[in-house]
Amino acid sequence: MTTTVRIDEETRDKLKKFGHKGETYDEIINRLMNYCEELNIEELIKARWERLQEEKDEYVSLDKI
């Protein structure tokens, strides 16, 4: 089943940049969603935040230099 999705022209142009020759919007979007699922973005963000919290005492504020 096909559904029409309204997007701004700017969004469409950005989406095209992620596509390969002959690839449909559906294929582009599915590939990007699969990639994001593989990356597991939430866990990456959480791990990076925890690391920053652990290291924040090691940094010197520019005001103190």
C-alpha positions in Angstrom: 0.0 0.0 0.0 1.3 3.5 -0.9 0.7 6.5 1.3 1.4 10.1 0.4 3.5 11.9 3.0 3.8 15.7 2.7 7.3 17.1 3.4 8.8 20.5 2.7 10.9 21.0 -0.4 14.0 21.6 1.8 13.5 18.2 3.6 13.0 16.4 0.3 16.2 17.9 -1.1 18.1 16.8 2.0 16.6 13.3 1.7 17.7 13.0 -1.9 21.3 13.6 -0.8 21.2 10.4 1.2 19.9 8.4 -1.7 21.7 6.4 -4.4 20.9 6.5 -8.1 17.5 4.9 -8.8 16.6 4.6 -5.1 13.1 5.5 -4.0 12.3 7.7 -1.0 10.9 4.6 0.7 14.2 2.8 0.2 16.2 5.8 1.5 14.0 6.2 4.6 14.1 2.4 5.4 17.9 2.3 4.9 18.3 5.3 7.3 16.0 3.8 9.9 17.8 0.5 9.8 21.1 2.3 10.2 19.8 4.2 13.2 18.5 1.0 14.8 21.9 -0.6 14.3 23.6 2.3 15.9 21.3 2.2 18.9 21.5 6.0 19.3 20.0 6.1 22.8 22.7 3.9 24.2 25.4 5.8 22.5 24.1 9.1 23.9 23.8 7.6 27.4 27.3 6.2 27.3 28.8 9.4 26.1 26.9 11.4 28.8 28.1 9.1 31.5 31.7 9.4 30.3 31.4 13.2 30.2 30.1 13.2 33.7 33.0 11.1 34.9 35.5 13.3 33.2 34.1 16.8 33.9 36.2 17.3 37.0 39.3 16.8 34.8 38.5 19.9 32.8 39.6 23.4 33.7 37.2 26.2 33.2 38.4 28.9 30.8 37.5 31.4 33.6 40.2 29.9 35.8 43.0 30.1 33.3 
